[in-house]
């Protein structure tokens, strides 16, 4: 079926399977930062924004995103780069496989929560798994990036 | 993963219901987070996101929630927290992560009658009704008791009746499925205690609820009621927990929840 999607501000007409998940459609049109991880909705690797809400693209049917604004990290390169520098400075980046999904969630949190507590940060990010870092470096980086007192 | 022959996005509820009931293998797509874990073969999939069913609004007597409202919207809704305190937020906030809760919907959860559901138990403790296109409006409890019938759930109503309510759950890890959950409410002395993830769907602990409704909500009576719950509610064993463990832990959760609605 032919659908029209708005991804990172650009409209795309694309032929999809009826049951196609958004992660696959986004990759088809070149958004390769979006990765399929656990494929059960638990790891957060495939996180994108739909109307600015962080959403699992592996658990969202592409048709559900019609008439919505889809954002991937390719559309937020300036903000992502800024946060990535803080991640590196805090030693919070290792293999990097989870980073696109993780960064998308952190940027969404920045829009949604003002001066969050450590508990709120941990809760907001509980849907993003990282097998390398042990999370403490990431937590330091988020606090620095968001200017948490 | 399920497969679909044809994906239809109706723009009216009537159209959606007509397509749904046309053939046996036509199926509603809600959040689809659970559906995608199986291998169902669907003829015409009726996808509801163009029906404007993603809303939470209130009038004088009820809060009305559209079937496509996500768990994240329930968690962050001021209308819900102003009217019912933190019971709804508490029941959904540990379900995987924010991104998952932006996918799953209230309609999909209720219509599927999941035994492990956290939200259903919380809604049972409040005065909740559901509206279906075919069967009309009925209490959530009646809907859960009713056998499966192909229908389209469009709205959920929660009565504003100044219930004090509380939700508690037990999980092996914070974002895991609940291995037991409890919701209680106190409407001017009329106490209701529901237990879910037994692992079967939430059920009313009738004797314990009646006992507390007829007696003062003291610490001593709460202890007696918690013991009654563990005796009257039927628990079972699955991969998450044994029947014995659930039976013992139900006393703890019921006691903690009741202490919050004293």
Interface residues (C-beta under 8 A of the other chain):
Chain A: X1 X17 X18 X19 X21 X40 X41 X42 X44 X47 X50 X53 X54 X55 X56 X59 X60 X61 X63 X64 X66 X67 X105 X108 X123 X124 X125 X126 X127 X128
Chain B: X1 X2 X3 X4 X5 X6 X7 X9 X29 X31 X32 X33 X36 X37 X42 X45 X47 X49 X50 X72 X93 X96 X97 X98 X99 X100 X102 X103 X174 X175
